[in-house]
Amino acid sequence: MTSPALFQSFSFSSSSHRRWSVLSFFLIVIIHISTTNVFAQEQLGTKLGNYAGINAASLNPAAVANSPYSWDLNLFTAAVFFENNYAYAVNQSWISAAQEDNWSWEEEAADDENVTGGLYNYERSNAKRGLTAQLYLMAPSIRISKGNWTFGLLTQAKAFASTRSVANGFSYFEYDGRPLQTSFDQEKFKAAYASYASVGIHLGNRIFESTNEEIHVGINANYLLPISAAYFQLNEATTITKTEGGISLSQLDADFGYTGDGTEGGITEKSGGYGFSGDLGLQYIKGINGEGQYDFRFGVSLIDVGFIKYATAVDHSITTDGAIDILSDNYDGVEEASEFAAVLSRESLGDPTASTSGNSFSLFTPAALSVSLDYRLSKRFFVSGMALRRVPVLGTDLARPNLWVVAPRFESKWLELQLPISLMNDRDLRAGLSLRMGFLTVGSEDLGSFMGGRNLNSTDLYVSVKLHP
């Protein structure tokens, strides 16, 4: 479902808004792909506890060994996550937004406190713009423990969209109030969307054991099945000048691509290809007593390291020697990715087909380094801390959010309550809640998005059903 709030900014009829519409040069791919397929944070309520089992494998393969059961079976885990700092719904929660019938769009700065109906608005901060969106499904997946070994099978499906470092000059209010012939800088940036399925195997081993210490290692190897994708990468910084008819770029050095041919089915058209990814983890447990309880456990892991090749696709590359003009009139009626590529190629290279550079492209998976510490306060009470940092790559990747987490929890066989406090991308502080009752877990790492009374620009929700002996 495409967000009318975001696309309406490209369809106003006044000359001011027609100039604004040319900003689709940088944003059309980003906004379309990420609002068509919204993507979950980390589903911490299903991964941090001692009963997480096979679900912990995607955060630290070594942590799978924590389970007191000889086996566990995840029937399904489904999750959705979305955050952006470009636009928001005023004074809404996802519950109230679902019941709202009278949505409107505010073209000017609104007095948000007096809004009673449904209203979209733009962010007015000075921050650079970005977003992350994710859909996640863990299909039937199983773990079996035998002696010092753990074995597992993982089946998953993901859709992921991300971008960071889009210049604040593209913000609606900042751009709309900018005089003609004034400029701002856009640094290098990457935007990407990808959907894919995966089938993986898990293997873990306890490599060291003493009277009160253990060390576990684990690995996942995944084969990836591409579905659809698109990307845009600005390779060199450029200066953008607002003009009467659109914008002028001091230079353009960019690569972009999409699956299919960019016409019928757009960038969501299914692609052929293949991919591989892996996860590697280590866990140290200290202070184990005769009942299997511990003082603390420390883990470190490298997750989601790999690539996906989309073999049924169109790849483009544009490099100009000097300045080019991007005129908004040329993009009137442009709806498909192939049309956008042809117009941009003609404006920058003088030929609508000159930018085509290949019929396939590859994206790196959202790799990250995870470090965690789980401390037992008493028999049933724990507190976990985790740092998750994305791993930079040279090519185009799906950029995972950086995350700091502190999560106290109560844990027993049939009941678990977790209260994660997370700092995402080193700026957004959020409180969450997850509850496990027997075989069912429901949680969110953004509880505020369901409480109301805030400018709604993010959400997170997950549900999991699994079986054990």
HELIX and SHEET records of a PDB file:
HELIX    1   1 PRO A    4  PHE A    7  1                                   4    
HELIX    2   2 GLN A    8  PHE A   10  5                                   3    
HELIX    3   3 SER A   15  SER A   21  1                                   7    
HELIX    4   4 SER A   24  THR A   36  1                                  13    
HELIX    5   5 LEU A   44  THR A   46  5                                   3    
HELIX    6   6 GLY A   53  SER A   58  5                                   6    
HELIX    7   7 PRO A   61  ASN A   66  5                                   6    
HELIX    8   8 TRP A   94  GLN A   99  1                                   6    
HELIX    9   9 ASP A  112  ASN A  114  5                                   3    
HELIX   10  10 ASN A  168  PHE A  170  5                                   3    
HELIX   11  11 TYR A  172  ASP A  176  1                                   5    
HELIX   12  12 GLY A  266  THR A  268  5                                   3    
HELIX   13  13 SER A  328  TYR A  331  5                                   4    
HELIX   14  14 ALA A  337  LEU A  349  1                                  13    
HELIX   15  15 LEU A  447  PHE A  450  5                                   4    
SHEET    1   A 9 THR A 356  GLY A 358  0                                        
SHEET    2   A 9 ALA A 313  THR A 319 -1                                        
SHEET    3   A 9 ASP A 253  THR A 259 -1                                        
SHEET    4   A 9 GLU A 213  LEU A 234 -1                                        
SHEET    5   A 9 PHE A 189  GLU A 209 -1                                        
SHEET    6   A 9 TRP A 149  VAL A 166 -1                                        
SHEET    7   A 9 ARG A 129  MET A 138 -1                                        
SHEET    8   A 9 TRP A  71  ASN A  84 -1                                        
SHEET    9   A 9 SER A 141  LYS A 146 -1                                        
SHEET    1   B15 THR A 356  GLY A 358  0                                        
SHEET    2   B15 ALA A 313  THR A 319 -1                                        
SHEET    3   B15 ASP A 253  THR A 259 -1                                        
SHEET    4   B15 GLU A 213  LEU A 234 -1                                        
SHEET    5   B15 PHE A 189  GLU A 209 -1                                        
SHEET    6   B15 TRP A 149  VAL A 166 -1                                        
SHEET    7   B15 ARG A 129  MET A 138 -1                                        
SHEET    8   B15 TRP A  71  ASN A  84 -1                                        
SHEET    9   B15 SER A 458  LEU A 467 -1                                        
SHEET   10   B15 LEU A 440  SER A 444 -1                                        
SHEET   11   B15 LEU A 433  MET A 437 -1                                        
SHEET   12   B15 LEU A 415  GLN A 418 -1                                        
SHEET   13   B15 LEU A 403  GLU A 411 -1                                        
SHEET   14   B15 PHE A 381  ARG A 390 -1                                        
SHEET   15   B15 ALA A 368  ARG A 376 -1                                        
SHEET    1   C15 THR A 356  GLY A 358  0                                        
SHEET    2   C15 ALA A 313  THR A 319 -1                                        
SHEET    3   C15 ASP A 253  THR A 259 -1                                        
SHEET    4   C15 GLU A 213  LEU A 234 -1                                        
SHEET    5   C15 PHE A 189  GLU A 209 -1                                        
SHEET    6   C15 TRP A 149  VAL A 166 -1                                        
SHEET    7   C15 ARG A 129  MET A 138 -1                                        
SHEET    8   C15 TRP A  71  ASN A  84 -1                                        
SHEET    9   C15 SER A 458  LEU A 467 -1                                        
SHEET   10   C15 LEU A 440  SER A 444 -1                                        
SHEET   11   C15 LEU A 433  MET A 437 -1                                        
SHEET   12   C15 LEU A 415  GLN A 418 -1                                        
SHEET   13   C15 LEU A 403  GLU A 411 -1                                        
SHEET   14   C15 ILE A 421  MET A 424 -1                                        
SHEET   15   C15 ASP A 428  ALA A 431 -1                                        
SHEET    1   D 3 ALA A  87  ALA A  89  0                                        
SHEET    2   D 3 GLY A 118  TYR A 122 -1                                        
SHEET    3   D 3 TRP A 103  TRP A 105  1                                        
SHEET    1   E 4 SER A 183  GLN A 186  0                                        
SHEET    2   E 4 THR A 238  LYS A 242 -1                                        
SHEET    3   E 4 GLY A 246  LEU A 249 -1                                        
SHEET    4   E 4 ILE A 324  LEU A 327 -1                                        
SHEET    1   F 7 THR A 356  GLY A 358  0                                        
SHEET    2   F 7 ALA A 313  THR A 319 -1                                        
SHEET    3   F 7 ASP A 253  THR A 259 -1                                        
SHEET    4   F 7 GLU A 213  LEU A 234 -1                                        
SHEET    5   F 7 GLY A 273  LYS A 286 -1                                        
SHEET    6   F 7 PHE A 296  TYR A 310 -1                                        
SHEET    7   F 7 PHE A 361  PHE A 364 -1                                        
END                                                                             
